[in-house]
Amino acid sequence: MDCWKNAVGPRIKRVNNAIDFWRTQDMDRLGLTTTQGYLLGWLTRNADKSVTPSELGRSFKLSQPTISGILQRLEAKGFVTMEADSNDRRRKYVRTTDRAAECHQQIISNFRDMERRLTAPLSAEEQETLLALLDRMIDGLEQGVRQRETEDTHV
């Protein structure tokens, strides 16, 4: 029996690889890496909040040196600025620029195009079923992760 014939994981990996290909192409056109695009999108959606680099790093589970490097490159490209806190000059806040807002609209457009590519071969009912099944798979996997973390802390 061929264990790969009906395997779900390799198919999901192929879908993920295709998404990564298109996402990388889209981000390259904007002069961004995929990670920079994610961070920029998050910052733009949360532009009304005061966010420090360390808070951003925790949100994305990135180390302080990694987040600092990404923000420095985004600042050099004109997508963000770093503003000092008026009460504590050592504390910096990340602010998006007009260029980031314009770029965000293109990122949203690219996201919608990708969703259309993914769902075009499916009927509306099949899309609903797929989403429900994926949510169940995610829940099961996340439950396993939580169990593993609990087991690891009790060892």
Secondary structure, DSSP 8 states (H G I E B T S, - for coil): --TTTT-SHHHHHHHHHHHHHHHHHHHHHTT--HHHHHHHHHHHHTTTS-B-HHHHHHHHT--HHHHHHHHHHHHHTTSEEEEE-SS-TT-EEEEE-HHHHHHHHHHHHHHHHHHHHHHTTS-HHHHHHHHHHHHHHHHHHHHHHHHHHHHHHT-
